[in-house]
Amino acid sequence: MIKMTPFHPFMIERLKDPELAAAYLDATAAEKDLGSMLKAIRHVVEAQGGIGHLAKRTNLSRTTLYKTLSPSGNPGVNTLDAILGVYDLRISFQPLVREKRGRNPPRPRKKP
């Protein structure tokens, strides 16, 4: 008989790896849903030592962090940067890769 590991403990164990945590957050950010992204950050926080550890490292209160990362949280860029920085992660931007349409690339628009 195969022994099954519950998903949540398995995921938390995997998110201890910074590269996997970064890939997880990046994939979640691609969904363009702030609630999902905050949940993913909560998972990384849990895997990396919890809210108490994060509070000490960011000099933010536990209450502030719980509210910030709650489903209704609305963190600012500075707060997200502080939280992610604890785990040696950062917010980044990448160009979109668009499929080429037809054989000719799109022409630049002329300015009036």
Residue pairs with C-beta under 8 A, 6 or more apart in sequence:
11 43
11 47
12 43
12 46
12 47
13 47
14 20
14 47
15 21
15 24
15 43
15 44
15 46
15 47
15 48
16 47
16 48
18 87
18 88
18 89
21 44
21 47
21 48
21 87
21 89
22 89
24 40
24 43
24 44
25 37
25 40
25 41
25 44
25 84
25 89
28 36
28 37
28 39
28 40
29 37
31 37
34 74
35 71
38 69
38 70
38 71
38 73
38 75
39 71
41 69
41 80
41 83
41 84
42 69
44 87
44 89
45 51
45 54
45 65
45 69
45 83
48 54
48 86
48 87
51 62
51 65
51 66
52 62
54 60
54 65
54 83
54 86
55 61
55 62
55 65
57 86
58 65
58 82
58 83
58 86
60 68
60 79
60 82
65 83
67 73
68 75
68 79
68 83
69 75
69 83
75 83
77 91
80 91
81 90
81 91
84 90
84 91
